Amino acid sequence: MSETVQSENPFLAERKPRIMDIPVNVQVVLGSKRLPMAALFNLSRGSVIEFDKKVGEPIDLMANERLIARGEIQITDDGRLSISITEIVSSAG
């Protein structure tokens, strides 16, 4: 179906504003690591966990547990973390 046909579809046009209001859980994943349960139970203040990503590597932006983009960590003027998008990940797979 062409994009022109989709944009003229009254069903989609009528429902699009409602779809855009659906909340989506967005997470930034700095890295990951698989640990045995025993290692989790042994964690204490000062414990260090080394993750799979290095400083400067792109981080993953997830929406409802699906990878949607990658980017770089930024710090806003008021000290908050943010992400600058460097890559949009295709949903085609």
C-alpha positions, 0 to 999 in steps of 0.5 A: 500500500502506498504512503499516499493511500495510507494518508488518505485512509479515513480510518487511520486519520480518525484514529491517529490522534488517539493513538498518539496519546498512548503512553510508551515506556522509554528506557535507556540501556547503558549496558547489560550483563548476565549474572548468576543469582549467587552473584546478585545475592553477594552484592553489597555497597561498593560492589562493582559490576562491569557491563558489556559497553565501553565509555563512548559507545552508543547506548540503546534507546528502548520503547516498550522493550524494543530497540528503537534507536541508539545515541550518546549520553548528554547532560543538560544545563540543569544536570539531567541526563539525556540522549542525543539520537545518532541512529534510528533502528529499522523495525524491518528485520 
